[in-house]
Amino acid sequence: MNLEEKAISPDSPNDRYTGNHSHPHWSFDIEFVAYQRFDNKYDLFIFANEFLNEEFEKYRVDNFHIFIKTLNSRDEMENICDEVMIKLGDDFRVVPYYREKNSRIICGRIVTYLKSINSMGMYLHSDNNDWELKIRKKDFDNASKIVKSNI
């Protein structure tokens, strides 16, 4: 993966992007987005308003986009996203943190707190009114300020 290329912010007025964009099918850990260019290539970005690490931050083009690479087609996206996740490491993986039966009060408090400190990558889902909250491993310490993990 070559991070030496530079891109422009997809949110700035420009004539580079068509307005079409794609996300990888599995983008749970980090949000990736590829914006289609008029030359039918795609510029792949990480969408994050938080600091990731020095290697990626030097390619930040605005408050929300970190440029990764220009792709010749969307078919390249999955492999490049896998490479990025390897470079970011396990701390950015989303894993189960808390389960709650017949309620989501505690899960809601955790989500509210994490959002208040700009954490991303949280997923709350229910199976027959049993709730499970998944968060990134890097957010475990902050979530434990509300309640310790029960998973």
Secondary structure by P-SEA (a helix, b strand, c coil): cccccccccccccccccccccccccccccbbbbbbbccccbbbbbbbccccccaaaaaaccccccccccccccccaaaaaaaaaaaaacccccccccccccccaaaaaaaaaaaaaacccbbbbbbcccbbbbbbcccaaaaaaaaccccc
